[in-house]
Amino acid sequence: YIADTGNNRILGFYDARRLKYGDPADLIIGQVGPTRNLINSPYNDSGKPTATGLLLPGSVAVDADGNVWVADTGNGRVLRFPKPFDHWGDNQTADLVLGQPDLETPPDGKVTRDRLYRPASLAFTGAGNLVVADLAQSRVLLFNAPFSDGAPAALVLGQPDDVTAGAGNGEAQMNLPMGVAIDTDDRLYVADTGNNRVLIFGRVNEQTDGAAAALI
């Protein structure tokens, strides 16, 4: 799966080992056809998020069950699309949202435990919990499975609490975190872009709100 950010879509290739130069994607998430790049398809309206459309999706991840998760950056949310290759010809529809209360609510910039503003990157822990880098609010959130629409994060890193969003360069602060990754021991790596550094935290499920990085 590839996040085609500028075209407001995700491209899916069934078997990358067999790809040849110029081969088209096998499925598309976020658009009604292969030549469209609508904002929040089918409306082409930045103020009307939908269950089928995207706005500048920044990242994509796949969970252990084959569901596709999208950091829908422009809409301030993370969407789950259930096993897209189980229904290739259908209009791919999200069945769950994090960061907003429902699939139709646009972002408002509120800094709370259950909201996202500009999610840019995703990663899963070994237990299937989801880590999200919220770029514009200079923080990283951890959402624990099982997931439900609009559920609050279990952990906030990069900020002292869940209502603060200021950038900083301390060991417990972040500035425009662009990427996150999890290793096989559930250590968290954060590309802290605005500070020109990578932050490394211990096992993410054992951290507490506002924890400092173990290594920089």
MODANOR-V944927 format. One record per helix or strand of 2 or more residues. SS is the DSSP state (h for helix, s for strand). FROM is the first residue (numbers start at 1). LEN is the number of residues. Records with the same first field share a line. If there is no record, write none. Layout:
BEGIN
SS=FROM-LEN ; FROM-LEN
END
This chain:
BEGIN
s=2-3 ; 9-4 ; 27-3 ; 59-4 ; 68-5 ; 77-5 ; 94-5 ; 119-6 ; 130-5 ; 139-5 ; 155-3 ; 177-6 ; 187-6 ; 197-7
h=5-3 ; 16-3 ; 73-3 ; 84-3 ; 135-3 ; 193-3 ; 204-3
END
